[in-house]
Structures are given as C-alpha cells and as structure tokens.
Amino acid sequence: MRDASIPANSPGRVLFASLIGTTIEFFDFYIYATAAVLVFPRLFFPAGDAASATLQSFATFALAFIARPIGSAVFGHFGDRIGRKATLVAALLTMGLSTVAIGLLPTYAHIGLIAPLLLALCRLGQGLGLGGEWGGAVLLATENAPAGKQAWYGMFPQLGAPIGFLLATGLFLWLTQAMGDTAFFAWGWRVPFLASSALVVIGLWMRLRLTETPAFARAMARHERVKLPMLSVFAQHPRALLSGTFAALATFVIFYLMTVFALSWATSRLAYPREEFLIVQMVGVLCFAAFIPVSAWLADRRGGRFTMMLATVLIFLFGIAYAPLFAHSGLLFMVIGMCVVGITYGPLGTVLAQMFPTAVRYTGASLAFNLAGIFGASLAPYLATWLAKTYGLAYVGYYLSAAALLTMLALLLKPRDAI
C-alpha cells in the first residue's frame, strides 16, 4: 500500500521520465555502435587494413561495457544511499556530456594517435553514465507501479531501446542520403552526437520534477539504508547477482548480434548497400518494439521467470537458424530475430529488480545488468566477427545458442524474488 504521507508521482510523469532516460541511453549507444561500423574505422584509426580498423573500432565499443559495472557501483551506491532521483540526474549528465564530446573530437588525420585515445576516454564516460542510468530508470518505473503491474510499468524503460535505435538509425540514414560521402565523413557524422544534447535537456527537465519513489522513501523511514550497498550485494546476495547476470546474458548477445554485428557483416560480406540494411534494421526494430508490451503483459499474468524462459528457448532455436536465415533473407532474419529480442527484453528489468531488496536494489539490479553486458555484449561483435571469418557464419549462431543455454540454467537456479 502507498503511504499517504509520501508525495505521489503521476503515472504519466513516472513512465515518461523512465522512458526518456533510456531512450537517450540507447540513442547514444546506437549512434556510437553505428559510427563504430561506418565512421570510426575510417576516421579515428591509422589507414591500412580495413578489417583491422573495424576490429580496433569494436574494441573501443567494448570499453563502455567494462566501465558500466563501475558506473553501477558508483551510481548504485548513491542511488541506494541518497535516492533514485538525484542519482538519475547525475547519470544522465555523465552520459550526455560524454556523447556530445565525441561529436567535437578531432580525427586521426588532425592529431594522430591521440584521436583514438580521446575516443576511448569519451566511450568510458558513456559507459560510466550508462551503468547508473538503466537500473535507476527501471526502479523509477517499478517502484511506482501499482500491484500486479510491475512488468507493465517496467517495460517502459525497455521501450527506450527500440525508440533510441529508430532515432539513431533514422538520423544516420537521413544524413547518408541527404549528403554525399565527402560531407558525411567531413562533418555529417557529428550531427547525431551533438543532437543528443537536446534529448538530455528534455530528460533533465522531466526528472527534476519528480519526487522520490515510494518504495525507497519507505525503506528510509524504516532505517534500512546500508553503508556500502555493493559490498552488501556481494556478501549477502551473491546468488541473486550471479543468477541475474547470466539471466540477462542471452538478451545481450542476441541484441548485439542483431544490431552491430549484423550491420557490419551485411554491408561488408553480403553486399548489402549501407542504406538498404539500415532500413531493414529499422523494420526489425519496429517488431522489437511491438513485442516488448506483449511480453510485459504475459509476465504480469504468468510471471517474469516463465516469460524469460520462453524467450530463452526461442533464442536457442534462432541461434540454430541464424546463418541460413541471414543468408536467405536479411529482412526475414531481422524480423524474426528482433521479435525474439522484444520477448526477452520486455520483462528483463522487472525480473532483475525483483531479485534484490529495496536497500540494495539500485546497486544489485544495475550490477547484474551491466556485468551481463561485459560477458554478453562487450565482445559480441568482435567475437562474432572472428568466428564468422574463421569458422563460418553458422558458428555465430552456435555462440548465440550456447549463451541461451547458460541463461536457461541461470533462470532455473534463480532465487526467490525479494519482493
């Protein structure tokens, strides 16, 4: 029950504030991912072998996933100690400023090796902010949710992923079509990074108008605050942390195989024009967005664990069919794969949040999500590229199916929810 003494946030304000933050998060992430394929190998690394430059660019892409658990620990500490609202504002600023800075960087042609070093530094800044953003946005939604609608509320931050992708990909697509390669590589690629500042301003304005979540306010009234949330998570909730990390593993692997790796492989090896495959991906992302509310609805009725297990079976089967589908039809491959991504993505935030008590929930859920990012996403484009070149595209699918098996095991061993 809601304590009448605790100021209530309106549902519309809560859901929009949680959605706008993750939309910015994923917009920032996708413009970097797209640029890591299309721009950075050419502008930020020494001229030479194109494949080597792409692999180096993917290495900077992976840096954010390494920084994200650090961001989880830092922002999670303050989110569990001083509150969700202030921490979400700080995370959004860290992420947004790092993204805008990328759009202002000089290239390798101007400052040599300092260019990729500065790019890597900004990528680390993105990762730190992102490490604190997702968990706070999910808690903002779920800790304000009425009984029986935690998954429905919790899917709004998840909707930020397809919306951010559509904005990022649509902007890159428009830029590549509106200008020639010379203008695009000279200055056009900077526009998405600089445009992120407008979204950040909207997000800050909305979040500064929020009050603290009722669940956190009640926990503070009961003096449940812990001194070091991260140590508490490792010492008192190791099973939840381990299960949560691997429960999210397959979600990360399939997501980045369908976005970053698929774009790179399709345009470099399957002779897809860049603009054509970006349109194919946008169609797939619409399917992704459509299935997030479907899976959230199912999770509120059958349980988040059941829904995640169903999604994991589908991921395993899709891994077996990954190579033949990709070779047969890029559009069919993208539609089926992104529908599966939507099914696994919808209930994920709520499942992770419910595994930890309120006093350490920001830290615990964020750490689990971002550790899964290290194991499941940071090296996924790099490893998939290596597997495809060395053993063939089918082994990329086997890699995905293996991740699904690990996720299924984690879901089977998942501890009882803390709430």
N, C-alpha and C positions, 0 to 999 in steps of 0.2 A: 504493500500500500504506500501511496505517496504521502509524505509528511506535509501537512498544510502550511507549516512554518517555512518550508523550503520553496523559494520562488520557482515557478514552473516556466520552462521554456515552451513556446508554442511548437506543436509538431512540425509545422511548415518551416519555421526558423531552424529547428534542430536538423531536419533532413536536408535542407538546402546547405546549411553550414558544413555538414559532414560530406555532402556530395561535392561542393565546390572545392574543398581542400584536396580530395583525392583526384578530382578532375585536373587540378593544377599539377598534382604529383605525377599523374600518368601522362599529361601533356608534356611536361618537362622531360620525363623519362623517354617518351616516344620520339620527341624531336631529337634527343641525343642518339637513340637507337637508330633512327633513320639516317641521321648525319654520319653515324659510325659506319654505315654501309656505303652511303652515296658521296659524302663530302670529306670526312676526316682522313681517309687513306690517301686522298689526293692532295690535301692542303696542309696537313699537320705532320706528315712523316716524309723521310727522305725519298726522293724519286728512285725507282728501281722496280723490283718485282711487285706486281700489283697484289698478288696473294699474300705476300709477307706484310705489306702495308695494311691489308684488311685484317690480318691476324693481330697486328700491333694495335689497330684501332679497337678491335674486340677486347683486347687486354685492358684498355682504358675503360671500356664499357663495364668490365668486370669489377673495377675498383669501387664503384658505388656499392656493390653488394658486400664488399669487405667492410666498407665504412658503415653500412646500415646497422649491424648489431651494436657498433659503438654508439651510434645515434640512438638506438633503442635503449641502451643502458643509461645514457646521459639524459635524454628527454623523458624516458620512462621513470627515472629517479624523481625528477621534478613533477612529472605528471601524477605520480603516486604520493608525493610529499606535499606539494602546494596546490595541485588541482589540474584538471584537464584543460580548462580554458586558456590560462596563461601559457601553458606548455605548447598548446596547439598554435598559438600566435607566434611563439619563438621558432617552432619548427618550420612554419610556413615562410617566415622571413629568411631563415637559413637556406632553405631550398630555393626560394625565388631569387635571392641575390646571386647565388651561385650560378643559376641558369642564365640570368641576364649577363653576368660577367663573361660567360662563354661566347655570347654574341658580340662581345667587344674585343676578343683576343686577336692579336696579330698572328699571322700564319708562319709556317716554316720558312717560306720564301723571304720573310722580313726579319725574323730573329733566330732562325735556325733551331737547334735542339731545345731552346727554351720554350718554344711553342708547344710541343707535346707535353712538356713538364707542367706548364701552366694549365693546359687542358686537363691533365690528370689531377691537378690540385683542385680545379673547379668541380671535376667529377666527384672527388672525395667530399667536397662541400655539399653537393647534391645528395650524396649518399647519407651524410650525417643528418640532414634535414628530413630526408625520406624515412630514415629509421625511426624518427619520432612522429611522423605525420600519420601513417596508416593506422597504427594502434590507437592513437588518440581519436581519430575520426570514427573508428568502429565503436569505441566506448562512448563517444558523444551520442551516437545513434542508439546503441543497445541499452545504455544505462538510462535513457529517457523513454524507452519503449514500454508500452502497456503490456500486461500479462498476455502471453500467447502470441505476441507479435515481434519477438526479439529477432527472428530471422528476417522478417519483412523489413523492419527498421534497419537491421544490419546489412541489408543488401544495397542500401543507398550509397554508402561509401564505395561498395564494389562497382556500382554503376559508373563511378568516375573513370574506371579503366576503359570501357568502350567509348565513352564520351571524349576522354582525353585523346584516345587513339584517333577518333574521327577528326577532331580538331587539328591534331598534329599532322596526320597523313593528308587531310584535305588541304591544309595550308601548304605543305610541301608540294603536293600535286599541282595546286594552282600556281605556285611560284615557278615550277619547272615548265608548265605550259605557257605561262604568261611572258616568260623571258627566255632568251637563248642561254646556252651553257656558259658563255663568257660572262654574262651579267650575273647568272645564278652563282657561279663559283667565285665571282669577284665580291659580291655583297649580298645577293639574294638569300643565301643560306642563313644569314644572320637574322633575318626578319623574324622567324619563329621564336628564337631565343629572346629577342628584345620584346616581342609581343607578350611574352609571359608576364611581364610587369603589370599589364592591365588586369590579368586574372588575379594576380597576387593582391592588388589593391581591393578588388571586389571581395576576395576571401577574407582579408583582414577586417574590412568594414563589417562583414557579417559576423565574424567570430567575436569581435569586440563587443557586440550587442548581446551576447549570450550570458546566462548565469551558469553556475556550476551544476554538474549533473546531480540528480537526487541521490543516486547510489553512493557517490563519493562524499556528498555532504553528510549522509547518514553514517558512513564509516568514520568520518572525522568526529562526528558528535559522539560516537561510541569509543573514541580514542584508539582506533585500530591502526593508526599510522605506524609504519615500521621505519627503522632508522636507515637501513640500506636495502631497498627493495630488491636489487639484483642479487645480493648475497642470500636474501630470503628465498628467492626463486630457486637458486641453485641448491640451497641447503634443505628446503622444506618441500619443494615441488619439482624435483628432478624428473620424475616420471611424466608429469604433465608437460614439462619443457621438451623432453625427448619425443614424446608422442606427438605433441603439437608440431614440432619441427618436421618430422617425417610425414605427418598427415598432410602437410602443405607441399611436400616435395614434388609430387607428380603435377600439381597445379602449376608450379613454376616451370617445370621442364616443358610441358606441353605448350604453355603460353609463349615462351621464348623460342621454341622450335617453330611455332606457327607465325611468329612475327619477325624477329631479327634474322634467324637462320633462313627461313623460307624466302624472305625478300632477297637476301644475299645469293642463295643458291639458284633461285628462279631467274634472276637477272644476269648471273654470271655463267651458269651452266645449262639452263634450259631455254635460253634465248628469248625470254620474255622482255619486251620493252619495259623500261622502268615505270613509265606512267600507267601502262596496262596492268602491271601486277599490283601497283598501289591501289588501283580501282578494285581489283579482285580482293585485296585485303580489306578494303572498306566494306565490301559486301559481306565478307566473313564477319567483320566486327558488328555489323547490324544483327547478324544471327547470334553472336556472342551476347549483345545487349538484350535481345529478346528472351534468352533462356535464363538470365540471371533472376528476374522475378519469378519465373516458373519454378526454378529450383528452391528459391526462398519460400514460396508458397508451400511446396512439398515438405520443406524442412520444418515449417511450423506445424504441419499435420502429422508427419511420420518421424520427425526427428532429424537433427543435423547429421548425426553419425550415419543413419541409413542413407540419406541423400548423398553424402560424400562417398560412401561405399559403392553406391550405384554408379556415381560418376567415375570412380576409380576403375571399375570393371570396363566401362566404356573407353577410358583412356588406354587400358591394356589392349583391348581389341583394335582400337585405332592405331596403336603402335605397330601391330602386325600388318595392318593395311596401309601404313604410312607411305612407303615407297611406291607401290603400284598405283595408289590414288594420286600421288603427286605427279607421277609420270603420265598418267592417263588424262587428268584434267585438273589444272590448277584451281579452277573455280569450285569444282565439286570437293576437292581436297580441302579447300579453305572453308567452305560452308560447313561440312561435316565436322572438321576439327574445331572450328570456333563455336559450334553448338555445344560440343563436349566441354570446351573451356567454360562456357556460360554455366553449365550444370554444376561443375566443380567449384566455380568461383562464387556463386550466389551465397551458399551457406558458410563459406570458409571463415569469414570474420567472426560470425556469431559462435561457431564451434570453438575457435581458439579462445575467444573472450570468456566463454563459459567454463573453461578448464581451470581458471585461476580465480582466487578470492579477490574482492574489491581492492584490498590494501596493496596488492602487488599486480593487479590485472593489467595496468598500462605496460609495466615492465615485462611481465610474463608473456602476454599476447604479442607484444612487439618483438621480443627476442625470438620467440618461436617462428613468427612470420619471416623475420629477416635472416635468421640462421637458415631457414629453408631456402631463402634467396641465394645464400652463399652456395649451398650444396646443389640446389636445383636450377638456378638461373645464371649465376655469375660466369660459369664456364660453359653453359649450354651451347651458345653459338659457336664458341671456339672448339669445343669437343665434338659437336655435331659436324662442323666443317672438316675436322681431322678424320673422323670416322667415315664420312661420305667420300672423301678423297682417297683414303687408304683402303677401305673395305667395300665401299659402295653405299648407296642411299638406304638400302634395307637396314643397315646396322644403326642408322639414326632411329629408325622405328623400334628396333630391339632395345636400344638405350631407353626410349620412352616407356616401353612395356616393363623393363626392369625397374624403372622408377615407380611405376604403378604398383608393382608387387611390394616394394618397400612401403609405399603409402598404405596399402591394404593391411599389411602387418601392423603398422602403427595404429590404424583405426580399430583393429581387432583388440589391441592391447591398451587402447585409450582408457585413462582412469575416469572414474565417475565425475560428472560436472560439479564444479564448486558452487554453482548457483542453480 
